[in-house]
Amino acid sequence: MRLRNSSTELQRWMSVCDFPAEIQDQIRQAVRDHQSAELLYLLQGQRCQLMDQLHAAQRKVDALDYGLRLAEQKKL
């Protein structure tokens, strides 16, 4: 994997994704060692975790929307 200004760019997008420090270290190591399979594994794992968080947040928003509708209809 080649990134422009690799260490700076790598650090920037890992920060935006809010990866845990341990995962960031593992990603840096995989990039340094040119371990594409390991890098993909780590990134896919982080993506799955973010998607789980997104779905959990969506369930909360859906429940809140339901409560809002009930309140608007004066059914609460």
N, C-alpha and C positions, 0 to 999 in steps of 0.2 A: 504494500500500500504506500503510495507516495502522496503526500500532502504538501501544498505550498507552505513554506515556513513551518514544516511539519510539527515541531514541538509546540509552537505558539498556537497554530490552528487546531491541533489535536486537543490541547488544554482548553481552548475556547469552547469547542463544541461539547466536550465532556462536561464542562461547567454548566452550560446551558441545559444539558440533559440531567444535571444534578446527580451524576453517578457517585456512588460511595467511593471513598478514597481507596479502599482495597481494590475495587473494580477498576478504577482509573490506573492504578499501578499495574494490574494484570493486562490492561489494554496497552499501556505503554510498552510493556515487556513483549507482548505479542507483535506489536508494530516493529520494535527494535529487532526482534528475532525473525521477522518476516514469516510469522506463523499465521497464515491467512485463515486456516480452519479454526484455530483457537480464537482469533479475533472475531470471526463471524459468530462463533458459539457465544462469546461474551456479549456481543452487541445484540444478538437475538434474545438472549436471556434478559437483558435490560429492557428491550422493547416489550417483551411479554409482561414484565413487571409494571411498566408504565401503562400498558393497555389494561391490566387488571385494576390499576388505580383509577384509570379513566372510567371504566365500567362501573366501579364502585361509586364514584362521584356522580355518574349519570343516574344511578338508582336513587341517590339522595335527592338530586334535582327533580326527578320524576315524582318522588314522594312529596316534596315541597310544592310542586305544581299542583298536585292533587289536593293538598291542604289549602292552597290558595283558591282553587276552584270551589271547594266546599265553603270557604269563608265568604267568597264573593256571592255564593248562592244562599248565604246565611243558614247553612246546614251544620255549622259547627256550634 
